Amino acid sequence: EWDRWLLMGLIGIAVGMLGFLTHQIIDCLMRLKWDLVGNYLQVLISLQTGQEGNFHMTWICVLGSGLAMVLVSSSSVLFFCPAGSASGLPEIIGYLNGTSMQHLFNIKTFLGTFVSCVLAVASGLFCGPEGPMIHLGAIVGCGLSQLQSDTLGIRLPFVTRFRNSADKKNFITAGAGAGIASVLRAPVGGLLFTLEEVSSSWDIRLAWQTFFCCLMATFTTDLLSSSFYGLVYRGHFGFLEVERRILFWDLLDMSVLAFIPTILLGVLGGLLGALFVSLNLKINKLRIQFFNSIPKSSLRKTSKLLETVLILVIANLGSGRNFLELNVGCVKSLSCSSEQGSAAALLAENGKQGITYLFKRGTPGEFGYASLCSALAFYFILSCWTAGSAVASGLVIPMLYTGALYGRIIGLILVSIFGIQTNEYGAWIDPGLFAAIGAASFFSGVSRLTISLTVIMVSMFS
C-alpha cells in the first residue's frame, strides 16, 4: 500500500501548491486594482479641483478593471471549458454517485476553472474560491492517480493498478477534500466534508488516507504562504505566523447566557438558509428557461456572458460608487462618517477581509443598524443571483459574509439593551462574537452541514 500513500501525499502537496497560488493571484489582482484607485485619489487630492469628475473617473476605472476580469472569467467557462461552470461541486458529487460526465476531469477544464475562479473573485463578484477549489482538487486527484490524458495523448506506464473505477473515485474524493482543506486551512474539516457531503462509499482506510492528503495540502499552503504575499517574497520561509494561519483571530470568553441569542441565530440561519436556497432555485429555473428560449448557441453564450457583466455592474453601483464618492480610506479603516459610507465600505472590500472586519472584537460602534441591514439585503440578493451564473465561483465566503452581517445585527441589539460591557463576565456581549456565530448558522442553513462545519469553524478560530 506504500504507493497508495505516496500518491495521496503527492496529491495533497499538489493541491496545497494550487491553493497557495490561487490565494496569491487573487490577492495580487485585488492589490493592483486598489493601488490604481489610490493613485487616482492622490491625483484628486493634489489637484484640489474637479472633484466630481475625478471621483467618477475613479469609479469607472474600478468598474472597468472588474469588467475586464469578469469577461475573461465568464468566457473561460462558456467558450473554453463548459464543464467548469459554476462551483463544480454538484458535478463531483454526481460523478462519485455514478453519473457519467464528459470532460469533467480533463486539462482544459482544469485551466478554465482556475482562470475563471481567480478572476471572478478578484473582479468584485460576491463569490469565493472554495467550490472551484474542490473541483480543481478532484481533477488533480484524478490526474496524478491515473497518469494519463486523452487531451494530451499521454499514458504513462506507472500506477496502472489504480486505473479502475473504485480507486479512481477514492483519489478524486481525497483530492476534493484536500481542495477545501487547503482553502480553509482545516485538514480535519476537509476529511469530514468529504465524508458528509462528497463521498459515496467510505471505509477506515480511505478515511486515514484522505486525512493524510488533506494534512499535506494544508501544510503545503501554510508553508508557502509563510514567505509570500501577493506573489512577492517577503522572507521568513517556514515561519507560520498565527495571524496568517488562523483566518479570524481574537476570541472572547463565553457565558451560558450567550446560548439564548445563539439559539435565535440558529433558527434565523435555518430560515434564511432555506430562503436563499429556494430563491436561488427559482432564479436558476428562470435563467434556464430564458437561455433555452434563445435558439442560436452563440447568442445563448453571449447572453450568459452579458448576465455576469450585469451582475458586476449592479454590485459596483451598489457599493463601489458610493464608497469612492465618500472616501476610499473607508476600505482600510472602516471609519466612515455616514451609514451609507460604512455600508459601501463593507460591500467594496473583498469577502475574506470584510468578514474579518465584521468579526472584529471590541468595536460595538463600528457599524450601525442602517449600514448592516442595507449591506445584508444587497449582499444576500446579489450573492444568490451570482450563484449559478457563468463563472467558476464558490459560496463559502458569501455564506459566511451574509451570516456575519445578521449576526452582528443581533449583537448590536444586545449592546443596545445591556450597554457596552467592560467587565470580563459581560465581555461576551459583543457584536463581533455573534457575527461569527451568525456566519456558522447561515453556512449550515444553506449547506445542511453539521459536524464538518463545526470542525471547519473551530479550525478557523483556534
Salt bridges, closest charged atoms under 4 A:
GLU1 OE1 - ARG4 NE 2.97
GLU1 OE2 - ARG161 NH2 3.61
GLU1 OE1 - ARG205 NH1 3.34
ASP3 OD1 - ARG161 NH2 2.90
GLU52 OE2 - HIS56 ND1 3.70
ASP167 OD1 - ARG4 NH1 2.78
ASP222 OD1 - ARG185 NH1 2.93
GLU241 OE2 - ARG234 NH2 2.89
GLU307 OE2 - ARG287 NE 2.84
GLU325 OE2 - HIS56 NE2 3.74
GLU325 OE2 - ARG321 NE 3.26
